[in-house]
């Protein structure tokens, strides 16, 4: 479980959802708990991260209109 928490934490830092200092403090806590044999809880900074939004128009076809050019006619 700690591996996936570390990955999620690293991903949040890479996506700039958390600052460097928070990343370092939380990473150290997770590693210390893993070494001590304690089951780690997800960092609070990850719990408050917004979920990725899925566009509601996925699968719809969008038609863009533009005037015909000589290239289109050939």
C-alpha positions, 0 to 999 in steps of 0.5 A: 500500500505504501508503494501506491501512496508514494506513487500518488504523492509523486504524481500529485507533485509532478502535476503541481497539485502540491508544493515541494515542501509538502511532498518531502514531508509526506514522503518522509512520513510514508517511508518512516511508517513503512520502515516501522511496520505501521500501516500508512493512511493516505496523506490529507493533501491527496484526499482533498485533490479534485477528481479528474473530470470526464467530459460529458460530450465524449463520443459525440461528433462535432461538425465544424463549418468552414467555407470550401476552398479550391483544395477541397473541390479537387 
